[in-house]
Amino acid sequence: MEIQQTQDWIRTALSRLGYGEAIVEQLIEPQLCLAVQIPVTMDSGAVRIFSAYRVQHHMAVGPTQGGVRLHPQIGLQDVKAEAAIMTVKCGLAAVPFGGAKGGIVCDPRELSFRELERLARGYVRAVSQTVGQAKDILSADGFTNSRVMAWMADEYSRLRESDARAVITGKPEVLGGISDREKLLYQSVMILIQEAVRDSGRSMSGLRVILRGFGELGAYLAGEIHRSGGVVVGLSDRYGALYQEEGLDVETLLDRRDSFGTVTRLFRTRMGHDEILNHPHDLFIGATVAPSLGEEGARALGGRLVFEAVPGAVDPGAYPILRQKGILTIPGVLSSLGPVILSYYEWVQNREGYRFAPDHLIMLLQERMIDSYYRLKESLPEAGGDPRLATFMVGLKPTAEAIRIRGLL
């Protein structure tokens, strides 16, 4: 979401909640924006300078928290927008954090293992004065996997040994991270799907599902839907779509899926991405942003529930059409709360010197995902039925209230 669009949503949501211009202005722009230059010695011996950023949106609720994204085209305005979205996510998940975000301008696929390590460590050194377990917590995001977070945690521990354990989340389990974190992230999405289906008066058993996207998340969801009694009648990847009214052979598709998450090109007869939406189904799940569900696809949909499993899987222009058709849409901000919640619990167990038992952690994750769903749904009437506006209203209210009560005006 672009910065101007994000700021428009913030202004609209806070106005709808009844907050004045003083609070709106404090949440339109972040409290801190840091731009740094990181010199890295490449394997060739040459020194390359990388631009990087850290943005802390607002600290009224507590320390800020957010990932560090590695992308060749990321800029300060992108990081500002994502930091504000993180504030929304933290409020929606009911965790005591404000939003933050980091970005490093690079293509990690072009860096060697050691070059990436030097860059990660250089980033921590550059932002070390503005982060801390009670100030700003760095978390994983995309290419910043557990290995990268381990390097960051190690580098920070060299700078501030007494304040190091809870500053970095998304770490390997042996360094205080969450056990089976990736599986739990996918599981958080499935928890939300099951609750939304149950709340709609349906059962997973016999539910006809069209799934767009067959990457790691899409493949996991396909398998879980199949095991829970649902019927995956449609599936699409970048090359096209498959549809079978009696249900696709999910196990075979999972077995034949390649490392890029594609399988449809193995079949002679394929449909267009929007073409399969004309066929009978109950639930559409968007698990990819390429292609996303656009206006044409929204008009073709015949189901009663749309689930945006990843942010951007449903185009902004599709939302009004879906609302007019009476289709409940679960927005990507809600479905992507898993990383926020798990980062919070990793921070808690690192600060307390305690480790959550796996079953207990799953229970806590389930409680927060389901609670977030119902708080969002309860706010829909006040938001005029728009789930995106409801997301911002629920997510921003804790920070806006904290600003008002603390007298930060």
C-alpha positions as CSV (number, residue, x, y, z in Angstrom):
1,M,0.0,0.0,0.0
2,E,1.5,3.4,-1.0
3,I,2.1,6.1,1.6
4,Q,-0.6,8.5,0.3
5,Q,-3.2,5.7,0.3
6,T,-2.2,4.6,3.8
7,Q,-2.4,8.1,5.1
8,D,-5.9,8.5,3.6
9,W,-7.0,5.4,5.3
10,I,-5.6,6.6,8.6
11,R,-7.3,10.0,8.3
12,T,-10.7,8.4,7.4
13,A,-10.5,5.8,10.1
14,L,-9.6,8.2,12.9
15,S,-12.3,10.7,11.7
16,R,-14.9,7.9,11.8
17,L,-13.8,7.1,15.3
18,G,-14.3,10.7,16.4
19,Y,-10.7,11.7,17.0
20,G,-9.6,15.3,16.3
21,E,-7.0,16.7,14.0
22,A,-4.3,16.8,16.6
23,I,-4.3,13.0,17.0
24,V,-4.7,12.5,13.2
25,E,-1.6,14.5,12.5
26,Q,0.4,12.5,15.0
27,L,-0.4,9.3,13.2
28,I,-0.1,10.5,9.6
29,E,3.6,10.9,9.9
30,P,6.0,8.6,11.9
31,Q,7.8,9.6,15.0
32,L,11.2,8.6,13.7
33,C,12.7,8.1,10.3
34,L,16.3,7.0,10.0
35,A,18.2,6.8,6.7
36,V,21.7,5.2,6.8
37,Q,24.4,4.2,4.4
38,I,26.0,0.8,5.0
39,P,29.5,0.1,3.5
40,V,30.0,-3.6,2.8
41,T,33.2,-5.3,1.6
42,M,32.1,-7.6,-1.3
43,D,33.8,-10.9,-2.0
44,S,35.7,-9.3,-4.8
45,G,37.4,-6.9,-2.3
46,A,35.4,-3.9,-3.6
47,V,33.4,-1.8,-1.1
48,R,29.7,-1.2,-2.0
49,I,27.5,1.3,-0.2
50,F,23.9,0.2,0.5
51,S,21.1,2.6,1.5
52,A,18.9,1.5,4.3
53,Y,16.0,2.8,6.5
54,R,14.3,2.3,9.9
55,V,11.0,3.9,10.6
56,Q,9.2,3.9,14.0
57,H,5.6,4.9,13.5
58,H,4.4,5.6,17.1
59,M,5.4,4.6,20.6
60,A,2.4,5.6,22.6
61,V,1.3,2.0,23.3
62,G,4.8,0.6,23.9
63,P,8.0,-0.2,22.0
64,T,7.7,-0.4,18.2
65,Q,8.1,-3.7,16.3
66,G,8.5,-4.6,12.6
67,G,10.4,-6.5,10.0
68,V,13.5,-5.6,7.9
69,R,12.8,-6.0,4.2
70,L,15.5,-6.5,1.6
71,H,14.3,-5.3,-1.8
72,P,16.1,-3.5,-4.7
73,Q,13.3,-0.9,-5.1
74,I,12.3,-0.2,-1.6
75,G,12.4,3.5,-0.5
76,L,11.7,5.6,2.5
77,Q,8.1,6.3,1.6
78,D,7.5,2.5,1.2
79,V,9.0,1.9,4.7
80,K,6.9,4.7,6.2
81,A,3.7,3.2,4.8
82,E,4.6,-0.3,6.0
83,A,5.5,1.0,9.5
84,A,2.0,2.6,9.8
85,I,0.4,-0.7,8.6
86,M,2.4,-2.4,11.4
87,T,0.8,-0.1,13.9
88,V,-2.6,-1.3,12.5
89,K,-1.6,-4.9,12.8
90,C,-0.3,-4.6,16.3
91,G,-3.6,-2.9,17.4
92,L,-5.6,-5.5,15.6
93,A,-3.7,-8.3,17.2
94,A,-4.0,-6.6,20.6
95,V,-0.2,-6.7,21.3
96,P,1.4,-3.8,23.2
97,F,3.5,-2.5,20.3
98,G,3.5,0.3,17.9
99,G,4.5,-0.2,14.3
100,A,7.9,0.0,12.8
101,K,9.6,-1.2,9.6
102,G,13.1,-1.4,8.2
103,G,14.3,-1.6,4.6
104,I,17.6,-2.3,2.9
105,V,18.0,-1.4,-0.8
106,C,19.4,-4.6,-2.3
107,D,18.6,-7.7,-4.3
108,P,19.5,-10.5,-1.8
109,R,19.6,-13.0,-4.6
110,E,22.6,-11.3,-6.1
111,L,24.6,-11.4,-2.8
112,S,26.7,-14.3,-1.6
113,F,26.2,-15.9,1.7
114,R,29.0,-13.9,3.3
115,E,28.0,-10.6,1.6
116,L,24.5,-11.0,3.0
117,E,25.9,-11.6,6.5
118,R,28.1,-8.5,6.3
119,L,25.1,-6.4,5.2
120,A,22.9,-7.7,8.0
121,R,25.5,-7.0,10.6
122,G,26.2,-3.6,9.1
123,Y,22.5,-2.7,9.3
124,V,22.4,-3.6,13.0
125,R,25.4,-1.4,13.7
126,A,23.8,1.5,11.8
127,V,20.5,1.4,13.7
128,S,21.8,0.2,17.1
129,Q,21.2,3.5,18.8
130,T,17.5,3.6,18.0
131,V,16.5,0.0,18.7
132,G,16.3,-2.0,21.9
133,Q,13.9,-4.5,23.7
134,A,12.0,-1.6,25.2
135,K,12.4,0.8,22.2
136,D,12.1,-1.0,18.9
137,I,12.2,-4.7,18.0
138,L,13.6,-6.0,14.7
139,S,11.7,-9.0,13.2
140,A,11.9,-11.2,10.2
141,D,10.4,-10.2,6.8
142,G,10.7,-12.1,3.6
143,F,14.4,-12.6,2.8
144,T,15.4,-11.8,6.4
145,N,14.9,-15.4,7.4
146,S,16.0,-17.0,10.7
147,R,19.6,-17.2,9.5
148,V,19.7,-13.4,8.8
149,M,18.0,-12.7,12.2
150,A,20.7,-14.8,13.9
151,W,23.4,-12.7,12.4
152,M,21.6,-9.6,13.5
153,A,21.1,-10.9,17.0
154,D,24.7,-11.9,17.3
155,E,25.9,-8.4,16.1
156,Y,23.6,-6.6,18.5
157,S,24.8,-8.8,21.4
158,R,28.4,-7.6,20.7
159,L,27.2,-4.0,21.0
160,R,24.9,-4.3,24.0
161,E,25.2,-7.7,25.6
162,S,22.9,-6.9,28.5
163,D,20.0,-5.8,26.3
164,A,20.3,-8.2,23.4
165,R,18.1,-11.3,23.8
166,A,14.7,-9.7,23.1
167,V,15.7,-7.1,20.5
168,I,15.6,-9.5,17.5
169,T,12.7,-11.9,16.8
170,G,12.4,-14.5,14.1
171,K,15.6,-16.1,15.4
172,P,16.4,-19.9,15.3
173,E,15.0,-21.8,18.2
174,V,18.4,-22.4,19.8
175,L,18.8,-18.6,20.1
176,G,15.5,-18.1,21.8
177,G,13.2,-18.2,18.7
178,I,9.8,-19.9,18.3
179,S,9.9,-23.6,17.5
180,D,8.4,-24.4,14.1
181,R,7.8,-20.7,13.4
182,E,7.1,-21.2,9.7
183,K,4.5,-23.9,10.2
184,L,2.8,-21.8,12.9
185,L,2.6,-18.8,10.4
186,Y,0.8,-21.0,7.9
187,Q,-1.3,-22.5,10.7
188,S,-2.5,-19.0,11.8
189,V,-4.0,-18.4,8.3
190,M,-5.8,-21.8,8.4
191,I,-7.1,-21.0,11.9
192,L,-8.7,-17.8,10.5
193,I,-10.2,-19.6,7.5
194,Q,-11.8,-22.2,9.6
195,E,-13.3,-19.6,12.0
196,A,-14.6,-17.5,9.1
197,V,-16.2,-20.6,7.5
198,R,-17.7,-21.6,10.9
199,D,-19.0,-18.1,11.5
200,S,-20.7,-18.1,8.1
201,G,-22.8,-21.1,9.2
202,R,-20.9,-23.5,7.0
203,S,-18.6,-26.5,7.8
204,M,-15.2,-27.3,6.2
205,S,-16.6,-30.7,5.3
206,G,-17.8,-30.5,1.7
207,L,-16.8,-26.8,1.3
208,R,-15.9,-26.1,-2.3
209,V,-12.8,-24.0,-2.5
210,I,-11.0,-22.2,-5.3
211,L,-7.4,-21.4,-4.4
212,R,-5.3,-18.9,-6.3
213,G,-1.6,-19.4,-5.7
214,F,0.3,-22.7,-5.1
215,G,3.4,-21.5,-3.4
216,E,4.4,-22.6,0.1
217,L,1.4,-21.0,1.8
218,G,-1.0,-22.1,-1.0
219,A,0.2,-25.6,-0.9
220,Y,-0.1,-25.8,2.8
221,L,-3.7,-24.5,2.7
222,A,-4.6,-26.9,-0.1
223,G,-3.4,-29.8,2.0
224,E,-5.1,-28.7,5.2
225,I,-8.4,-28.0,3.4
226,H,-8.3,-31.5,1.9
227,R,-7.5,-33.1,5.2
228,S,-10.3,-31.2,7.0
229,G,-12.9,-32.5,4.5
230,G,-13.0,-29.5,2.1
231,V,-13.0,-29.9,-1.6
232,V,-10.5,-28.0,-3.7
233,V,-12.4,-27.6,-6.9
234,G,-10.2,-24.9,-8.5
235,L,-6.5,-24.1,-8.4
236,S,-4.4,-21.6,-10.3
237,D,-0.8,-20.5,-10.6
238,R,1.0,-18.1,-12.9
239,Y,0.4,-20.3,-15.9
240,G,-3.3,-20.8,-15.7
241,A,-6.0,-22.6,-13.7
242,L,-7.5,-26.0,-13.2
243,Y,-11.1,-26.8,-12.3
244,Q,-12.9,-30.1,-11.5
245,E,-16.4,-30.1,-10.1
246,E,-15.9,-33.2,-8.0
247,G,-12.7,-31.9,-6.6
248,L,-9.0,-32.0,-7.7
249,D,-6.6,-34.7,-6.6
250,V,-4.8,-32.5,-4.1
251,E,-2.3,-35.1,-3.0
252,T,-1.1,-35.7,-6.6
253,L,-0.9,-31.9,-7.3
254,L,1.2,-31.4,-4.2
255,D,3.5,-34.2,-5.3
256,R,3.9,-32.8,-8.8
257,R,4.2,-29.2,-7.7
258,D,7.7,-27.7,-8.6
259,S,9.9,-25.5,-6.4
260,F,8.4,-22.4,-7.9
261,G,4.8,-23.3,-6.8
262,T,3.6,-24.2,-10.3
263,V,1.7,-27.3,-11.5
264,T,-0.9,-26.3,-14.1
265,R,1.5,-26.3,-17.1
266,L,1.7,-30.1,-16.7
267,F,-1.9,-30.3,-17.9
268,R,-3.0,-29.8,-21.5
269,T,-6.3,-28.2,-20.7
270,R,-6.1,-25.1,-18.6
271,M,-8.5,-22.3,-17.9
272,G,-7.9,-18.6,-17.4
273,H,-7.5,-17.3,-13.9
274,D,-10.9,-15.6,-13.8
275,E,-12.6,-18.2,-16.0
276,I,-12.7,-20.7,-13.2
277,L,-14.6,-18.2,-11.0
278,N,-17.7,-18.7,-13.1
279,H,-17.9,-22.3,-11.9
280,P,-19.6,-23.4,-8.6
281,H,-17.6,-22.7,-5.4
282,D,-18.2,-21.5,-1.9
283,L,-14.9,-19.9,-0.9
284,F,-12.2,-18.1,-2.8
285,I,-8.7,-17.9,-1.3
286,G,-6.1,-15.5,-2.7
287,A,-2.7,-16.8,-1.7
288,T,-0.6,-14.8,-4.3
289,V,-0.4,-11.2,-5.6
290,A,0.5,-12.4,-9.1
291,P,-2.2,-12.5,-10.4
292,S,-4.4,-10.8,-7.8
293,L,-8.2,-10.8,-7.9
294,G,-9.2,-7.8,-9.9
295,E,-12.6,-6.1,-10.7
296,E,-13.4,-8.6,-13.5
297,G,-12.7,-11.6,-11.2
298,A,-14.8,-10.0,-8.5
299,R,-17.8,-9.7,-10.8
300,A,-17.4,-13.3,-11.8
301,L,-17.2,-14.7,-8.3
302,G,-20.2,-16.9,-7.2
303,G,-19.1,-17.8,-3.7
304,R,-20.1,-16.0,-0.5
305,L,-16.7,-15.7,1.2
306,V,-13.3,-14.3,-0.1
307,F,-10.2,-14.8,1.9
308,E,-7.2,-12.6,1.1
309,A,-4.5,-14.9,2.5
310,V,-1.7,-12.5,1.7
311,P,-1.9,-8.7,1.5
312,G,-2.4,-7.6,-2.1
313,A,-4.1,-10.8,-3.3
314,V,-7.3,-8.7,-3.8
315,D,-7.1,-5.5,-5.8
316,P,-8.5,-2.3,-4.1
317,G,-11.0,-2.0,-7.0
318,A,-12.4,-5.4,-6.3
319,Y,-13.5,-4.6,-2.7
320,P,-16.5,-2.3,-3.5
321,I,-17.7,-4.9,-6.0
322,L,-17.5,-7.7,-3.5
323,R,-19.3,-5.6,-0.9
324,Q,-22.1,-4.8,-3.3
325,K,-22.5,-8.5,-4.0
326,G,-22.8,-9.2,-0.3
327,I,-19.6,-11.2,-0.2
328,L,-17.7,-11.1,3.1
329,T,-14.0,-10.4,2.4
330,I,-11.3,-11.1,5.0
331,P,-8.5,-8.6,4.3
332,G,-4.9,-9.4,4.1
333,V,-3.9,-7.3,7.0
334,L,-6.0,-9.6,9.3
335,S,-4.7,-12.8,7.7
336,S,-1.1,-11.7,8.1
337,L,-1.2,-11.2,11.9
338,G,0.6,-14.5,12.6
339,P,4.1,-13.0,12.4
340,V,3.1,-10.1,14.7
341,I,1.7,-12.4,17.3
342,L,4.6,-14.8,17.2
343,S,7.1,-12.0,17.4
344,Y,5.3,-10.7,20.5
345,Y,5.5,-14.1,22.2
346,E,9.2,-14.5,21.3
347,W,9.8,-11.1,22.8
348,V,7.9,-12.2,25.9
349,Q,9.8,-15.5,26.4
350,N,13.1,-13.8,25.8
351,R,12.5,-11.1,28.3
352,E,11.2,-13.6,30.9
353,G,13.7,-16.3,30.3
354,Y,10.8,-18.6,29.6
355,R,9.8,-20.9,26.8
356,F,6.2,-21.6,25.8
357,A,5.2,-25.2,25.3
358,P,4.2,-25.8,21.6
359,D,0.6,-26.7,22.5
360,H,0.3,-23.7,24.7
361,L,1.7,-21.4,22.0
362,I,-0.8,-22.8,19.4
363,M,-3.6,-22.1,21.8
364,L,-2.4,-18.5,22.4
365,L,-2.1,-18.0,18.6
366,Q,-5.5,-19.4,18.0
367,E,-7.1,-17.2,20.7
368,R,-5.6,-14.0,19.3
369,M,-6.4,-14.7,15.6
370,I,-10.0,-15.5,16.4
371,D,-10.4,-12.5,18.8
372,S,-9.0,-10.2,16.1
373,Y,-11.5,-11.7,13.6
374,Y,-14.5,-10.9,15.7
375,R,-13.3,-7.5,16.8
376,L,-12.9,-6.7,13.1
377,K,-16.3,-8.1,12.2
378,E,-18.1,-6.2,15.1
379,S,-16.7,-2.9,13.7
380,L,-18.0,-3.5,10.1
381,P,-21.3,-1.7,10.6
382,E,-19.5,1.4,11.9
383,A,-17.2,1.2,8.9
384,G,-20.1,1.0,6.4
385,G,-19.4,-2.6,5.7
386,D,-15.9,-1.9,4.4
387,P,-13.5,-4.5,5.9
388,R,-10.4,-2.4,5.0
389,L,-11.7,0.6,6.9
390,A,-12.8,-1.6,9.8
391,T,-9.2,-3.0,9.9
392,F,-7.8,0.5,10.3
393,M,-10.4,1.6,12.8
394,V,-9.8,-1.4,15.1
395,G,-6.0,-1.3,14.6
396,L,-5.5,2.4,15.2
397,K,-7.8,2.9,18.1
398,P,-5.4,1.6,20.8
399,T,-2.6,4.0,19.7
400,A,-5.0,6.9,19.3
401,E,-6.4,6.2,22.8
402,A,-3.0,6.0,24.3
403,I,-2.1,9.4,22.8
404,R,-5.2,10.9,24.2
405,I,-4.9,9.4,27.7
406,R,-1.2,10.2,28.0
407,G,-1.9,13.7,27.0
408,L,0.6,13.6,24.1
409,L,-1.1,16.6,22.4
